[in-house]
C-alpha cells in the first residue's frame, strides 16, 4: 500500500511499474549518472580550492579558490592577488595586529584603535572617502572594520580592512588585519560589497584563528 496520498500520486515506483523492464533500467541508469555527475562537479570544485594554515604568534587558516594567486607581500603574513591580463582586480592580505595595553573589553578598545588606524590609511591611500565602519565577526574572530573608496593610477579602488582578534577572554592584544582591495573591473559594485561576492568571499568567510576548520560561515 502506498503511503503517498492519492492527490500527490502516483509515486515513481508506481510509474515505473507500468513501464517495460528496459525503460525501468534506463531510468535508473539516468538517475545514477546524474548523481555521479553531481559528485564529480563537487569533487572538481574541491580540487580547485587550497586550504592553508599559517603558524606564528597568531595561527590562522583559510580556504581560497584558484582564481586567486598567492604572492609575496612585504611585512605580510599571507597574501593573495587576482589579475586579468595584467590588470589588477582584487587582493587579500593578512598582516599582524598588535593592540596597545588596554583595560575592559576588546570590543570597546578596537573602535578607539581604528580611529588612529584610519588616519594611517588616509596617509597611505591619499585622497579617500570613508564609506562605512562598525563591529564585525568572522567565525571565531571578533573585531572592527572600516571601508573606504579611493583612487589608484586613475582607477577606482574599494578598500575594506578588518581588525580581528580571537574570540576569547578579554585582554587579547594579538590578532590580524585582513586587508581587502577590489575594483569595479572585478565586478565589485562599491566598498560595502568588498568580500561579499567573487573569490574574495570564500577567502574572507573561511578565515579562522587556529587550525580547526569546523563550524563558522564558510
C-alpha positions in Angstrom: 0.0 0.0 0.0 1.3 3.4 -0.9 1.9 5.9 1.9 1.5 8.8 -0.5 -1.9 10.5 -0.5 -3.9 10.0 -3.8 -3.8 13.7 -4.7 0.0 13.6 -4.7 0.5 10.3 -6.6 1.4 8.3 -8.5 4.9 7.6 -7.0 8.0 6.9 -9.1 7.9 3.2 -8.4 4.2 3.1 -9.4 5.0 4.9 -12.6 7.9 2.6 -13.4 5.9 -0.4 -12.6 3.6 0.4 -15.6 6.5 0.6 -18.0 8.7 -2.0 -19.6 11.7 -3.6 -17.8 14.0 -1.9 -20.3 12.5 1.5 -19.6 12.9 1.0 -15.8 16.6 0.1 -16.3 17.1 3.2 -18.4 15.5 5.5 -15.8 17.7 4.0 -13.1 20.8 4.5 -15.2 19.9 8.1 -15.9 19.4 8.7 -12.1 22.8 7.1 -11.3 24.6 9.1 -13.9 23.0 12.3 -12.6 24.3 11.5 -9.1 27.7 10.7 -10.5 28.0 13.9 -12.4 26.9 15.9 -9.4 29.6 14.2 -7.3 32.2 14.8 -10.0 31.4 18.5 -10.1 31.6 18.8 -6.3 35.0 17.0 -6.3 36.3 19.2 -9.1 35.3 22.3 -7.2 37.0 21.0 -4.1 40.1 20.2 -6.1 40.3 23.8 -7.2 40.4 25.0 -3.6 43.5 25.4 -1.5 43.4 25.2 2.3 46.3 26.7 4.2 47.4 27.0 7.8 49.8 29.9 8.7 51.5 29.3 12.0 53.1 32.0 14.1 52.4 34.2 17.2 48.8 34.1 15.9 47.9 31.0 14.0 45.1 31.0 11.4 43.8 29.1 8.4 41.6 29.8 5.4 40.5 28.4 2.0 40.8 30.1 -1.3 40.0 29.3 -5.0 42.3 29.0 -8.0 41.3 32.5 -9.3 43.5 33.9 -6.6 47.2 33.6 -6.8 49.4 33.5 -3.7 52.1 36.2 -3.7 54.9 37.5 -1.6 54.0 40.8 0.1 56.4 42.8 2.3 55.5 42.7 6.0 52.6 40.4 5.5 51.7 37.0 6.9 49.9 35.9 3.8 48.8 37.5 0.6 46.6 36.7 -2.5 46.1 38.6 -5.7 43.9 38.4 -8.8 44.6 39.9 -12.2 43.2 39.6 -15.7 45.6 40.2 -18.5 47.9 42.1 -16.2 45.0 44.3 -14.9 44.7 44.3 -11.1 41.2 43.1 -9.9 41.5 42.5 -6.2 43.7 41.4 -3.4 43.6 39.8 0.1 46.5 40.5 2.6 46.8 39.3 6.2 49.0 41.4 8.5 49.8 41.2 12.2 47.8 43.3 14.6 49.3 44.2 17.9 47.0 46.3 20.1 48.4 48.5 22.9 47.7 47.5 26.5 44.0 48.2 27.4 41.5 47.7 30.2 38.0 46.3 29.8 36.6 44.6 26.7 38.3 44.5 23.4 35.1 45.5 21.7 35.5 48.9 23.3 39.1 49.2 22.5 39.0 48.4 18.8 36.9 51.4 17.7 39.4 53.7 19.5 42.3 52.0 17.8 40.5 52.2 14.5 40.3 56.0 14.8 44.1 56.3 14.6 44.3 53.4 12.1 42.1 55.3 9.7 44.5 58.3 9.8 47.3 56.0 8.7 45.1 54.6 5.9 44.3 58.0 4.6 48.0 58.8 4.6 48.7 55.6 2.6 45.9 56.0 0.0 46.0 59.7 -0.3 42.6 61.2 -1.2 40.0 58.8 0.0 36.4 58.7 1.4 35.2 56.7 4.4 32.2 54.7 3.3 31.4 52.7 6.4 32.7 51.3 9.7 31.5 49.1 12.5 31.8 45.9 14.5 32.3 42.7 12.7 32.8 39.0 13.3 34.4 36.3 11.1 33.9 32.8 12.5 35.9 32.8 15.8 37.3 36.3 15.2 35.7 39.4 16.5 36.7 42.9 15.6 36.1 46.2 13.8 36.1 47.1 10.1 36.5 50.2 8.0 35.6 50.6 4.3 36.9 53.3 2.0 36.8 54.4 -1.6 40.0 55.8 -3.2 41.8 56.2 -6.5 45.0 54.4 -7.7 46.5 55.3 -11.0 43.2 56.9 -12.0 41.2 53.8 -11.2 38.5 53.5 -8.5 39.7 51.3 -5.6 37.4 49.8 -3.0 39.0 49.1 0.4 37.8 47.0 3.3 40.1 46.4 6.4 39.1 44.1 9.2 40.9 44.3 12.6 40.3 40.9 14.2 41.3 39.2 17.4 40.4 35.7 18.6 37.1 35.5 20.4 38.4 34.6 23.9 38.6 36.2 27.3 39.3 40.0 27.0 42.8 41.2 27.2 44.0 39.6 24.0 46.3 42.0 22.2 47.5 40.0 19.2 45.4 39.5 16.1 45.4 40.2 12.4 44.4 42.8 9.9 42.6 41.5 6.8 43.2 44.0 4.0 40.9 43.5 1.1 41.1 45.7 -2.0 38.8 45.4 -5.1 37.8 47.3 -8.2 34.8 47.8 -10.5 36.6 45.6 -13.0 36.3 42.7 -10.6 32.5 43.1 -10.5 32.5 44.8 -7.1 29.8 47.5 -7.0 31.1 49.6 -4.1 33.2 49.5 -1.0 30.4 47.9 1.0 30.4 45.0 -1.4 34.1 44.0 -1.0 34.3 40.4 0.1 30.6 39.7 -0.3 31.0 38.0 -3.7 33.6 36.5 -6.0 36.8 34.9 -5.0 37.4 37.2 -2.0 34.2 36.0 -0.4 35.5 32.5 0.2 38.9 33.7 1.4 37.2 36.1 3.8 34.4 33.9 5.2 36.6 30.8 5.6 39.2 32.7 7.8 39.6 31.2 11.3 42.0 31.6 14.1 43.8 28.3 14.9 44.0 25.2 12.8 40.4 23.8 13.1 38.0 24.1 10.1 34.8 23.1 12.0 31.9 25.5 12.2 31.7 29.1 11.0 30.3 30.7 7.9 32.3 29.1 5.1 
